[in-house]
Amino acid sequence: MAGNERETEKGGAEGGSGPAPSSNGIAESPWEWATAALGAVIVAGLLGYVGHHAVSDRSEVPSVAVEAAETVRAGDSHVVRFRVLNGSSATAAALLVSGELRDGQIVVERSEARIDYLPPFSEREGGLLFRADPGAYELVIRPEGYSEP
């Protein structure tokens, strides 16, 4: 029995190939070390990514383009649906989109819509309401301004 007690105190029989016990007596496997290393790499990568974006140059402005999609009759009004595209990594908030119906240089009617939030590399849709038929005039739609969120 004395021999068995000595083997237990040493962590197994001499020359054993099992995992070595840690300081608390629980054996650690190579899989635990691999999982811990992978977790450390993921955490370090995420911290680096967030840190880079926290200190990166914020001088880029939103690249906003507006295009008319379709015109729909709605009661006594005409709705010109439009799509707003942001082609940059900057965000726009409270984006004002205006539309004008023109007869030559004369503005016959004007309408505005506000897009609350336009994230980077995204698109949103909206509509401009006109009493006059947009098909009878030149339609000009453009972004007019935004604020930074």
C-alpha angles and dihedrals in degrees: 000000000000089000092054092050090053092051091051093050091052092050100255140335117324113271093022117157099211125113116289115250119247125230091278092053097253116124117241119212128208088246090064091053092047092050092048091049092049091050091050091051092050093048092047091049093050092048090050092049094049092044092051093052092045093058100028123117111281096191095107115107128206115275101217125187125178126201131180113239107183145328120238129185112234114180109297092344137073119226117209106199115209140184124220118205126195111202098180140070092249124096127230125203129191090012111190116214119188132192130195132192107213135192100195106304094340118099106221097182138355131203134180137199132184125220107206099205133008111184123203116288093003142116135222133187132221143154139241119211121219131175092205121068108262089207090069095055142041109272118213117185122179143154112254107183148329141193129232113252 
